[in-house]
Amino acid sequence: MAGGAGSGALRELILVVAVALAGLLLAMVAAFTPWHATPAGNAPAGLVELHGPGDPGPGPGAPHVG
């Protein structure tokens, strides 16, 4: 009886590790695949600006709103 319980536990452990590896693989694909396409092809990744085109941005004279 103890042999059957160990086999089920090992099978469950292998399933948990396989699901974890599949999740890690999907996360890596999502993180490192270029997803923002342009007419000329995939654009390189860059920083996202957090202010509008007419906004002076956070500077010494700009008050913080939020």
PDB file of N, H, CA, C and O in Angstrom:
ATOM      1  N   MET A   1       0.811  -1.188   0.000  1.00  0.00           N
ATOM      2  CA  MET A   1       0.000   0.000   0.000  1.00  0.00           C
ATOM      3  C   MET A   1       0.857   1.255   0.000  1.00  0.00           C
ATOM      4  O   MET A   1       0.483   2.243  -0.632  1.00  0.00           O
ATOM      5  N   ALA A   2       1.975   1.251   0.676  1.00  0.00           N
ATOM      6  H   ALA A   2       2.278   0.449   1.189  1.00  0.00           H
ATOM      7  CA  ALA A   2       2.819   2.436   0.732  1.00  0.00           C
ATOM      8  C   ALA A   2       3.420   2.724  -0.640  1.00  0.00           C
ATOM      9  O   ALA A   2       3.661   3.886  -0.968  1.00  0.00           O
ATOM     10  N   GLY A   3       3.664   1.702  -1.441  1.00  0.00           N
ATOM     11  H   GLY A   3       3.468   0.759  -1.174  1.00  0.00           H
ATOM     12  CA  GLY A   3       4.221   1.916  -2.777  1.00  0.00           C
ATOM     13  C   GLY A   3       3.261   2.647  -3.688  1.00  0.00           C
ATOM     14  O   GLY A   3       3.689   3.474  -4.493  1.00  0.00           O
ATOM     15  N   GLY A   4       1.976   2.366  -3.582  1.00  0.00           N
ATOM     16  H   GLY A   4       1.628   1.695  -2.928  1.00  0.00           H
ATOM     17  CA  GLY A   4       0.978   3.050  -4.398  1.00  0.00           C
ATOM     18  C   GLY A   4       0.852   4.516  -4.025  1.00  0.00           C
ATOM     19  O   GLY A   4       0.651   5.355  -4.903  1.00  0.00           O
ATOM     20  N   ALA A   5       0.963   4.846  -2.747  1.00  0.00           N
ATOM     21  H   ALA A   5       1.126   4.165  -2.034  1.00  0.00           H
ATOM     22  CA  ALA A   5       0.860   6.239  -2.306  1.00  0.00           C
ATOM     23  C   ALA A   5       2.067   7.035  -2.777  1.00  0.00           C
ATOM     24  O   ALA A   5       1.930   8.196  -3.161  1.00  0.00           O
ATOM     25  N   GLY A   6       3.243   6.429  -2.753  1.00  0.00           N
ATOM     26  H   GLY A   6       3.355   5.486  -2.441  1.00  0.00           H
ATOM     27  CA  GLY A   6       4.456   7.112  -3.207  1.00  0.00           C
ATOM     28  C   GLY A   6       4.417   7.387  -4.692  1.00  0.00           C
ATOM     29  O   GLY A   6       4.880   8.435  -5.141  1.00  0.00           O
ATOM     30  N   SER A   7       3.871   6.462  -5.459  1.00  0.00           N
ATOM     31  H   SER A   7       3.495   5.611  -5.094  1.00  0.00           H
ATOM     32  CA  SER A   7       3.774   6.640  -6.898  1.00  0.00           C
ATOM     33  C   SER A   7       2.833   7.792  -7.242  1.00  0.00           C
ATOM     34  O   SER A   7       3.124   8.579  -8.143  1.00  0.00           O
ATOM     35  N   GLY A   8       1.722   7.898  -6.541  1.00  0.00           N
ATOM     36  H   GLY A   8       1.485   7.259  -5.809  1.00  0.00           H
ATOM     37  CA  GLY A   8       0.788   8.995  -6.769  1.00  0.00           C
ATOM     38  C   GLY A   8       1.389  10.333  -6.374  1.00  0.00           C
ATOM     39  O   GLY A   8       1.167  11.342  -7.043  1.00  0.00           O
ATOM     40  N   ALA A   9       2.145  10.341  -5.291  1.00  0.00           N
ATOM     41  H   ALA A   9       2.325   9.522  -4.747  1.00  0.00           H
ATOM     42  CA  ALA A   9       2.773  11.581  -4.842  1.00  0.00           C
ATOM     43  C   ALA A   9       3.844  12.027  -5.830  1.00  0.00           C
ATOM     44  O   ALA A   9       3.988  13.219  -6.103  1.00  0.00           O
ATOM     45  N   LEU A  10       4.591  11.071  -6.363  1.00  0.00           N
ATOM     46  H   LEU A  10       4.474  10.103  -6.142  1.00  0.00           H
ATOM     47  CA  LEU A  10       5.616  11.402  -7.349  1.00  0.00           C
ATOM     48  C   LEU A  10       4.977  11.925  -8.628  1.00  0.00           C
ATOM     49  O   LEU A  10       5.474  12.878  -9.228  1.00  0.00           O
ATOM     50  N   ARG A  11       3.889  11.314  -9.045  1.00  0.00           N
ATOM     51  H   ARG A  11       3.484  10.539  -8.558  1.00  0.00           H
ATOM     52  CA  ARG A  11       3.179  11.762 -10.243  1.00  0.00           C
ATOM     53  C   ARG A  11       2.639  13.175 -10.046  1.00  0.00           C
ATOM     54  O   ARG A  11       2.711  13.998 -10.959  1.00  0.00           O
ATOM     55  N   GLU A  12       2.104  13.459  -8.872  1.00  0.00           N
ATOM     56  H   GLU A  12       2.046  12.791  -8.131  1.00  0.00           H
ATOM     57  CA  GLU A  12       1.588  14.796  -8.589  1.00  0.00           C
ATOM     58  C   GLU A  12       2.718  15.820  -8.551  1.00  0.00           C
ATOM     59  O   GLU A  12       2.555  16.937  -9.044  1.00  0.00           O
ATOM     60  N   LEU A  13       3.841  15.461  -7.983  1.00  0.00           N
ATOM     61  H   LEU A  13       3.973  14.554  -7.583  1.00  0.00           H
ATOM     62  CA  LEU A  13       4.999  16.354  -7.935  1.00  0.00           C
ATOM     63  C   LEU A  13       5.510  16.652  -9.343  1.00  0.00           C
ATOM     64  O   LEU A  13       5.845  17.797  -9.647  1.00  0.00           O
ATOM     65  N   ILE A  14       5.572  15.654 -10.189  1.00  0.00           N
ATOM     66  H   ILE A  14       5.300  14.724  -9.942  1.00  0.00           H
ATOM     67  CA  ILE A  14       6.007  15.852 -11.577  1.00  0.00           C
ATOM     68  C   ILE A  14       5.023  16.765 -12.310  1.00  0.00           C
ATOM     69  O   ILE A  14       5.440  17.618 -13.093  1.00  0.00           O
ATOM     70  N   LEU A  15       3.734  16.596 -12.068  1.00  0.00           N
ATOM     71  H   LEU A  15       3.395  15.902 -11.432  1.00  0.00           H
ATOM     72  CA  LEU A  15       2.729  17.456 -12.689  1.00  0.00           C
ATOM     73  C   LEU A  15       2.886  18.905 -12.230  1.00  0.00           C
ATOM     74  O   LEU A  15       2.798  19.818 -13.052  1.00  0.00           O
ATOM     75  N   VAL A  16       3.114  19.131 -10.953  1.00  0.00           N
ATOM     76  H   VAL A  16       3.186  18.390 -10.286  1.00  0.00           H
ATOM     77  CA  VAL A  16       3.299  20.487 -10.426  1.00  0.00           C
ATOM     78  C   VAL A  16       4.535  21.131 -11.035  1.00  0.00           C
ATOM     79  O   VAL A  16       4.497  22.302 -11.414  1.00  0.00           O
ATOM     80  N   VAL A  17       5.618  20.391 -11.133  1.00  0.00           N
ATOM     81  H   VAL A  17       5.649  19.441 -10.825  1.00  0.00           H
ATOM     82  CA  VAL A  17       6.851  20.933 -11.722  1.00  0.00           C
ATOM     83  C   VAL A  17       6.642  21.225 -13.208  1.00  0.00           C
ATOM     84  O   VAL A  17       7.128  22.242 -13.704  1.00  0.00           O
ATOM     85  N   ALA A  18       5.934  20.359 -13.923  1.00  0.00           N
ATOM     86  H   ALA A  18       5.540  19.533 -13.520  1.00  0.00           H
ATOM     87  CA  ALA A  18       5.681  20.584 -15.348  1.00  0.00           C
ATOM     88  C   ALA A  18       4.825  21.830 -15.563  1.00  0.00           C
ATOM     89  O   ALA A  18       5.095  22.608 -16.479  1.00  0.00           O
ATOM     90  N   VAL A  19       3.808  22.030 -14.745  1.00  0.00           N
ATOM     91  H   VAL A  19       3.589  21.398 -14.001  1.00  0.00           H
ATOM     92  CA  VAL A  19       2.965  23.219 -14.876  1.00  0.00           C
ATOM     93  C   VAL A  19       3.768  24.472 -14.528  1.00  0.00           C
ATOM     94  O   VAL A  19       3.609  25.507 -15.177  1.00  0.00           O
ATOM     95  N   ALA A  20       4.616  24.391 -13.526  1.00  0.00           N
ATOM     96  H   ALA A  20       4.745  23.551 -12.999  1.00  0.00           H
ATOM     97  CA  ALA A  20       5.454  25.538 -13.156  1.00  0.00           C
ATOM     98  C   ALA A  20       6.419  25.886 -14.290  1.00  0.00           C
ATOM     99  O   ALA A  20       6.608  27.064 -14.593  1.00  0.00           O
ATOM    100  N   LEU A  21       7.022  24.898 -14.910  1.00  0.00           N
ATOM    101  H   LEU A  21       6.869  23.941 -14.663  1.00  0.00           H
ATOM    102  CA  LEU A  21       7.940  25.153 -16.026  1.00  0.00           C
ATOM    103  C   LEU A  21       7.200  25.726 -17.228  1.00  0.00           C
ATOM    104  O   LEU A  21       7.722  26.605 -17.915  1.00  0.00           O
ATOM    105  N   ALA A  22       5.994  25.239 -17.488  1.00  0.00           N
ATOM    106  H   ALA A  22       5.570  24.526 -16.930  1.00  0.00           H
ATOM    107  CA  ALA A  22       5.203  25.786 -18.590  1.00  0.00           C
ATOM    108  C   ALA A  22       4.846  27.248 -18.314  1.00  0.00           C
ATOM    109  O   ALA A  22       4.898  28.074 -19.226  1.00  0.00           O
ATOM    110  N   GLY A  23       4.493  27.573 -17.103  1.00  0.00           N
ATOM    111  H   GLY A  23       4.450  26.903 -16.362  1.00  0.00           H
ATOM    112  CA  GLY A  23       4.198  28.958 -16.735  1.00  0.00           C
ATOM    113  C   GLY A  23       5.418  29.848 -16.853  1.00  0.00           C
ATOM    114  O   GLY A  23       5.311  30.984 -17.315  1.00  0.00           O
ATOM    115  N   LEU A  24       6.568  29.355 -16.446  1.00  0.00           N
ATOM    116  H   LEU A  24       6.654  28.432 -16.071  1.00  0.00           H
ATOM    117  CA  LEU A  24       7.808  30.111 -16.571  1.00  0.00           C
ATOM    118  C   LEU A  24       8.152  30.349 -18.033  1.00  0.00           C
ATOM    119  O   LEU A  24       8.592  31.438 -18.400  1.00  0.00           O
ATOM    120  N   LEU A  25       7.956  29.349 -18.859  1.00  0.00           N
ATOM    121  H   LEU A  25       7.598  28.464 -18.561  1.00  0.00           H
ATOM    122  CA  LEU A  25       8.216  29.492 -20.292  1.00  0.00           C
ATOM    123  C   LEU A  25       7.289  30.538 -20.910  1.00  0.00           C
ATOM    124  O   LEU A  25       7.738  31.383 -21.684  1.00  0.00           O
ATOM    125  N   LEU A  26       6.005  30.486 -20.573  1.00  0.00           N
ATOM    126  H   LEU A  26       5.640  29.799 -19.943  1.00  0.00           H
ATOM    127  CA  LEU A  26       5.060  31.480 -21.096  1.00  0.00           C
ATOM    128  C   LEU A  26       5.405  32.886 -20.611  1.00  0.00           C
ATOM    129  O   LEU A  26       5.280  33.848 -21.369  1.00  0.00           O
ATOM    130  N   ALA A  27       5.833  33.016 -19.369  1.00  0.00           N
ATOM    131  H   ALA A  27       5.935  32.235 -18.753  1.00  0.00           H
ATOM    132  CA  ALA A  27       6.209  34.328 -18.850  1.00  0.00           C
ATOM    133  C   ALA A  27       7.439  34.864 -19.565  1.00  0.00           C
ATOM    134  O   ALA A  27       7.515  36.061 -19.845  1.00  0.00           O
ATOM    135  N   MET A  28       8.394  34.010 -19.863  1.00  0.00           N
ATOM    136  H   MET A  28       8.333  33.038 -19.636  1.00  0.00           H
ATOM    137  CA  MET A  28       9.594  34.446 -20.582  1.00  0.00           C
ATOM    138  C   MET A  28       9.260  34.845 -22.013  1.00  0.00           C
ATOM    139  O   MET A  28       9.807  35.820 -22.529  1.00  0.00           O
ATOM    140  N   VAL A  29       8.369  34.103 -22.655  1.00  0.00           N
ATOM    141  H   VAL A  29       7.925  33.311 -22.235  1.00  0.00           H
ATOM    142  CA  VAL A  29       7.957  34.464 -24.013  1.00  0.00           C
ATOM    143  C   VAL A  29       7.260  35.819 -24.002  1.00  0.00           C
ATOM    144  O   VAL A  29       7.518  36.656 -24.867  1.00  0.00           O
ATOM    145  N   ALA A  30       6.379  36.041 -23.029  1.00  0.00           N
ATOM    146  H   ALA A  30       6.169  35.361 -22.326  1.00  0.00           H
ATOM    147  CA  ALA A  30       5.666  37.314 -22.947  1.00  0.00           C
ATOM    148  C   ALA A  30       6.613  38.467 -22.637  1.00  0.00           C
ATOM    149  O   ALA A  30       6.405  39.581 -23.118  1.00  0.00           O
ATOM    150  N   ALA A  31       7.643  38.218 -21.845  1.00  0.00           N
ATOM    151  H   ALA A  31       7.811  37.313 -21.454  1.00  0.00           H
ATOM    152  CA  ALA A  31       8.555  39.288 -21.448  1.00  0.00           C
ATOM    153  C   ALA A  31       9.543  39.646 -22.545  1.00  0.00           C
ATOM    154  O   ALA A  31       9.891  40.817 -22.690  1.00  0.00           O
ATOM    155  N   PHE A  32      10.002  38.678 -23.316  1.00  0.00           N
ATOM    156  H   PHE A  32       9.719  37.726 -23.197  1.00  0.00           H
ATOM    157  CA  PHE A  32      11.095  38.927 -24.240  1.00  0.00           C
ATOM    158  C   PHE A  32      10.697  38.946 -25.713  1.00  0.00           C
ATOM    159  O   PHE A  32      11.552  39.164 -26.572  1.00  0.00           O
ATOM    160  N   THR A  33       9.427  38.722 -26.026  1.00  0.00           N
ATOM    161  H   THR A  33       8.732  38.544 -25.329  1.00  0.00           H
ATOM    162  CA  THR A  33       8.979  38.774 -27.415  1.00  0.00           C
ATOM    163  C   THR A  33       8.578  40.203 -27.758  1.00  0.00           C
ATOM    164  O   THR A  33       7.782  40.806 -27.039  1.00  0.00           O
ATOM    165  N   PRO A  34       9.116  40.758 -28.851  1.00  0.00           N
ATOM    166  CA  PRO A  34       8.677  42.100 -29.242  1.00  0.00           C
ATOM    167  C   PRO A  34       7.238  42.045 -29.728  1.00  0.00           C
ATOM    168  O   PRO A  34       6.925  41.291 -30.649  1.00  0.00           O
ATOM    169  N   TRP A  35       6.368  42.823 -29.129  1.00  0.00           N
ATOM    170  H   TRP A  35       6.622  43.436 -28.380  1.00  0.00           H
ATOM    171  CA  TRP A  35       4.949  42.730 -29.427  1.00  0.00           C
ATOM    172  C   TRP A  35       4.396  44.004 -30.030  1.00  0.00           C
ATOM    173  O   TRP A  35       3.266  43.997 -30.518  1.00  0.00           O
ATOM    174  N   HIS A  36       5.133  45.084 -30.019  1.00  0.00           N
ATOM    175  H   HIS A  36       6.051  45.090 -29.623  1.00  0.00           H
ATOM    176  CA  HIS A  36       4.635  46.338 -30.553  1.00  0.00           C
ATOM    177  C   HIS A  36       5.147  46.502 -31.990  1.00  0.00           C
ATOM    178  O   HIS A  36       6.291  46.901 -32.212  1.00  0.00           O
ATOM    179  N   ALA A  37       4.295  46.192 -32.941  1.00  0.00           N
ATOM    180  H   ALA A  37       3.367  45.867 -32.761  1.00  0.00           H
ATOM    181  CA  ALA A  37       4.688  46.219 -34.346  1.00  0.00           C
ATOM    182  C   ALA A  37       4.469  47.606 -34.945  1.00  0.00           C
ATOM    183  O   ALA A  37       3.578  48.345 -34.527  1.00  0.00           O
ATOM    184  N   THR A  38       5.288  47.940 -35.919  1.00  0.00           N
ATOM    185  H   THR A  38       6.012  47.339 -36.258  1.00  0.00           H
ATOM    186  CA  THR A  38       5.161  49.176 -36.681  1.00  0.00           C
ATOM    187  C   THR A  38       5.093  48.799 -38.156  1.00  0.00           C
ATOM    188  O   THR A  38       5.360  47.647 -38.496  1.00  0.00           O
ATOM    189  N   PRO A  39       4.746  49.727 -39.040  1.00  0.00           N
ATOM    190  CA  PRO A  39       4.725  49.381 -40.469  1.00  0.00           C
ATOM    191  C   PRO A  39       6.083  48.886 -40.987  1.00  0.00           C
ATOM    192  O   PRO A  39       6.139  48.120 -41.949  1.00  0.00           O
ATOM    193  N   ALA A  40       7.156  49.317 -40.359  1.00  0.00           N
ATOM    194  H   ALA A  40       7.110  49.939 -39.577  1.00  0.00           H
ATOM    195  CA  ALA A  40       8.491  48.903 -40.795  1.00  0.00           C
ATOM    196  C   ALA A  40       8.954  47.625 -40.099  1.00  0.00           C
ATOM    197  O   ALA A  40      10.096  47.209 -40.290  1.00  0.00           O
ATOM    198  N   GLY A  41       8.116  47.008 -39.316  1.00  0.00           N
ATOM    199  H   GLY A  41       7.187  47.346 -39.161  1.00  0.00           H
ATOM    200  CA  GLY A  41       8.506  45.799 -38.589  1.00  0.00           C
ATOM    201  C   GLY A  41       8.411  46.044 -37.095  1.00  0.00           C
ATOM    202  O   GLY A  41       7.760  46.992 -36.656  1.00  0.00           O
ATOM    203  N   ASN A  42       9.051  45.201 -36.320  1.00  0.00           N
ATOM    204  H   ASN A  42       9.580  44.430 -36.676  1.00  0.00           H
ATOM    205  CA  ASN A  42       9.021  45.326 -34.866  1.00  0.00           C
ATOM    206  C   ASN A  42       9.905  46.480 -34.423  1.00  0.00           C
ATOM    207  O   ASN A  42      11.064  46.574 -34.827  1.00  0.00           O
ATOM    208  N   ALA A  43       9.356  47.356 -33.593  1.00  0.00           N
ATOM    209  H   ALA A  43       8.414  47.280 -33.265  1.00  0.00           H
ATOM    210  CA  ALA A  43      10.104  48.491 -33.076  1.00  0.00           C
ATOM    211  C   ALA A  43      10.935  48.056 -31.875  1.00  0.00           C
ATOM    212  O   ALA A  43      10.545  47.142 -31.148  1.00  0.00           O
ATOM    213  N   PRO A  44      12.063  48.697 -31.667  1.00  0.00           N
ATOM    214  CA  PRO A  44      12.854  48.352 -30.484  1.00  0.00           C
ATOM    215  C   PRO A  44      12.155  48.827 -29.212  1.00  0.00           C
ATOM    216  O   PRO A  44      11.411  49.807 -29.229  1.00  0.00           O
ATOM    217  N   ALA A  45      12.395  48.139 -28.141  1.00  0.00           N
ATOM    218  H   ALA A  45      12.999  47.343 -28.127  1.00  0.00           H
ATOM    219  CA  ALA A  45      11.787  48.506 -26.869  1.00  0.00           C
ATOM    220  C   ALA A  45      12.428  49.781 -26.346  1.00  0.00           C
ATOM    221  O   ALA A  45      13.605  50.044 -26.593  1.00  0.00           O
ATOM    222  N   GLY A  46      11.651  50.561 -25.629  1.00  0.00           N
ATOM    223  H   GLY A  46      10.695  50.348 -25.429  1.00  0.00           H
ATOM    224  CA  GLY A  46      12.165  51.805 -25.064  1.00  0.00           C
ATOM    225  C   GLY A  46      11.358  52.212 -23.859  1.00  0.00           C
ATOM    226  O   GLY A  46      10.367  51.568 -23.514  1.00  0.00           O
ATOM    227  N   LEU A  47      11.784  53.283 -23.219  1.00  0.00           N
ATOM    228  H   LEU A  47      12.589  53.806 -23.499  1.00  0.00           H
ATOM    229  CA  LEU A  47      11.082  53.774 -22.047  1.00  0.00           C
ATOM    230  C   LEU A  47       9.787  54.450 -22.461  1.00  0.00           C
ATOM    231  O   LEU A  47       9.697  55.032 -23.542  1.00  0.00           O
ATOM    232  N   VAL A  48       8.799  54.370 -21.604  1.00  0.00           N
ATOM    233  H   VAL A  48       8.872  53.898 -20.726  1.00  0.00           H
ATOM    234  CA  VAL A  48       7.502  54.994 -21.859  1.00  0.00           C
ATOM    235  C   VAL A  48       7.482  56.337 -21.149  1.00  0.00           C
ATOM    236  O   VAL A  48       7.772  56.422 -19.955  1.00  0.00           O
ATOM    237  N   GLU A  49       7.140  57.383 -21.886  1.00  0.00           N
ATOM    238  H   GLU A  49       6.905  57.313 -22.855  1.00  0.00           H
ATOM    239  CA  GLU A  49       7.026  58.707 -21.291  1.00  0.00           C
ATOM    240  C   GLU A  49       5.713  58.790 -20.521  1.00  0.00           C
ATOM    241  O   GLU A  49       4.680  58.323 -21.000  1.00  0.00           O
ATOM    242  N   LEU A  50       5.748  59.372 -19.350  1.00  0.00           N
ATOM    243  H   LEU A  50       6.587  59.752 -18.960  1.00  0.00           H
ATOM    244  CA  LEU A  50       4.563  59.450 -18.505  1.00  0.00           C
ATOM    245  C   LEU A  50       3.925  60.829 -18.521  1.00  0.00           C
ATOM    246  O   LEU A  50       3.129  61.139 -17.634  1.00  0.00           O
ATOM    247  N   HIS A  51       4.247  61.667 -19.502  1.00  0.00           N
ATOM    248  H   HIS A  51       4.894  61.415 -20.222  1.00  0.00           H
ATOM    249  CA  HIS A  51       3.623  62.972 -19.610  1.00  0.00           C
ATOM    250  C   HIS A  51       3.200  63.193 -21.055  1.00  0.00           C
ATOM    251  O   HIS A  51       3.731  62.567 -21.972  1.00  0.00           O
ATOM    252  N   GLY A  52       2.247  64.081 -21.245  1.00  0.00           N
ATOM    253  H   GLY A  52       1.815  64.589 -20.499  1.00  0.00           H
ATOM    254  CA  GLY A  52       1.739  64.369 -22.577  1.00  0.00           C
ATOM    255  C   GLY A  52       2.714  65.207 -23.386  1.00  0.00           C
ATOM    256  O   GLY A  52       3.695  65.712 -22.839  1.00  0.00           O
ATOM    257  N   PRO A  53       2.461  65.365 -24.682  1.00  0.00           N
ATOM    258  CA  PRO A  53       3.367  66.132 -25.529  1.00  0.00           C
ATOM    259  C   PRO A  53       3.480  67.606 -25.117  1.00  0.00           C
ATOM    260  O   PRO A  53       4.552  68.191 -25.269  1.00  0.00           O
ATOM    261  N   GLY A  54       2.404  68.227 -24.598  1.00  0.00           N
ATOM    262  H   GLY A  54       1.533  67.751 -24.474  1.00  0.00           H
ATOM    263  CA  GLY A  54       2.462  69.626 -24.196  1.00  0.00           C
ATOM    264  C   GLY A  54       2.851  69.819 -22.746  1.00  0.00           C
ATOM    265  O   GLY A  54       3.036  70.955 -22.311  1.00  0.00           O
ATOM    266  N   ASP A  55       2.980  68.754 -21.990  1.00  0.00           N
ATOM    267  H   ASP A  55       2.829  67.831 -22.344  1.00  0.00           H
ATOM    268  CA  ASP A  55       3.304  68.808 -20.570  1.00  0.00           C
ATOM    269  C   ASP A  55       4.805  69.027 -20.400  1.00  0.00           C
ATOM    270  O   ASP A  55       5.592  68.320 -21.030  1.00  0.00           O
ATOM    271  N   PRO A  56       5.234  69.989 -19.564  1.00  0.00           N
ATOM    272  CA  PRO A  56       6.673  70.202 -19.390  1.00  0.00           C
ATOM    273  C   PRO A  56       7.357  69.055 -18.655  1.00  0.00           C
ATOM    274  O   PRO A  56       8.583  68.947 -18.678  1.00  0.00           O
ATOM    275  N   GLY A  57       6.587  68.214 -18.017  1.00  0.00           N
ATOM    276  H   GLY A  57       5.591  68.302 -17.998  1.00  0.00           H
ATOM    277  CA  GLY A  57       7.182  67.096 -17.301  1.00  0.00           C
ATOM    278  C   GLY A  57       7.602  67.484 -15.900  1.00  0.00           C
ATOM    279  O   GLY A  57       7.530  68.656 -15.531  1.00  0.00           O
ATOM    280  N   PRO A  58       8.034  66.524 -15.123  1.00  0.00           N
ATOM    281  CA  PRO A  58       8.444  66.837 -13.750  1.00  0.00           C
ATOM    282  C   PRO A  58       9.802  67.532 -13.767  1.00  0.00           C
ATOM    283  O   PRO A  58      10.812  66.949 -14.163  1.00  0.00           O
ATOM    284  N   GLY A  59       9.805  68.730 -13.351  1.00  0.00           N
ATOM    285  H   GLY A  59       8.985  69.203 -13.029  1.00  0.00           H
ATOM    286  CA  GLY A  59      11.043  69.502 -13.292  1.00  0.00           C
ATOM    287  C   GLY A  59      11.078  70.297 -12.003  1.00  0.00           C
ATOM    288  O   GLY A  59      10.216  70.137 -11.138  1.00  0.00           O
ATOM    289  N   PRO A  60      12.075  71.150 -11.880  1.00  0.00           N
ATOM    290  CA  PRO A  60      12.163  71.927 -10.644  1.00  0.00           C
ATOM    291  C   PRO A  60      11.000  72.909 -10.469  1.00  0.00           C
ATOM    292  O   PRO A  60      10.637  73.223  -9.336  1.00  0.00           O
ATOM    293  N   GLY A  61      10.404  73.401 -11.570  1.00  0.00           N
ATOM    294  H   GLY A  61      10.699  73.145 -12.490  1.00  0.00           H
ATOM    295  CA  GLY A  61       9.324  74.361 -11.436  1.00  0.00           C
ATOM    296  C   GLY A  61       7.941  73.755 -11.547  1.00  0.00           C
ATOM    297  O   GLY A  61       6.948  74.452 -11.337  1.00  0.00           O
ATOM    298  N   ALA A  62       7.850  72.489 -11.868  1.00  0.00           N
ATOM    299  H   ALA A  62       8.657  71.923 -12.038  1.00  0.00           H
ATOM    300  CA  ALA A  62       6.547  71.845 -12.087  1.00  0.00           C
ATOM    301  C   ALA A  62       6.020  71.273 -10.773  1.00  0.00           C
ATOM    302  O   ALA A  62       6.708  70.501 -10.105  1.00  0.00           O
ATOM    303  N   PRO A  63       4.780  71.659 -10.400  1.00  0.00           N
ATOM    304  CA  PRO A  63       4.209  71.099  -9.166  1.00  0.00           C
ATOM    305  C   PRO A  63       3.795  69.641  -9.367  1.00  0.00           C
ATOM    306  O   PRO A  63       3.431  69.235 -10.470  1.00  0.00           O
ATOM    307  N   HIS A  64       3.853  68.877  -8.309  1.00  0.00           N
ATOM    308  H   HIS A  64       4.149  69.207  -7.412  1.00  0.00           H
ATOM    309  CA  HIS A  64       3.420  67.478  -8.350  1.00  0.00           C
ATOM    310  C   HIS A  64       1.922  67.420  -8.159  1.00  0.00           C
ATOM    311  O   HIS A  64       1.401  67.930  -7.167  1.00  0.00           O
ATOM    312  N   VAL A  65       1.222  66.806  -9.095  1.00  0.00           N
ATOM    313  H   VAL A  65       1.644  66.391  -9.902  1.00  0.00           H
ATOM    314  CA  VAL A  65      -0.230  66.649  -9.005  1.00  0.00           C
ATOM    315  C   VAL A  65      -0.536  65.180  -8.849  1.00  0.00           C
ATOM    316  O   VAL A  65      -0.061  64.377  -9.653  1.00  0.00           O
ATOM    317  N   GLY A  66      -1.289  64.802  -7.876  1.00  0.00           N
ATOM    318  H   GLY A  66      -1.674  65.454  -7.223  1.00  0.00           H
ATOM    319  CA  GLY A  66      -1.601  63.394  -7.769  1.00  0.00           C
ATOM    320  C   GLY A  66      -1.994  63.062  -6.421  1.00  0.00           C
ATOM    321  O   GLY A  66      -2.299  61.904  -6.134  1.00  0.00           O
TER     322      GLY A  66
END
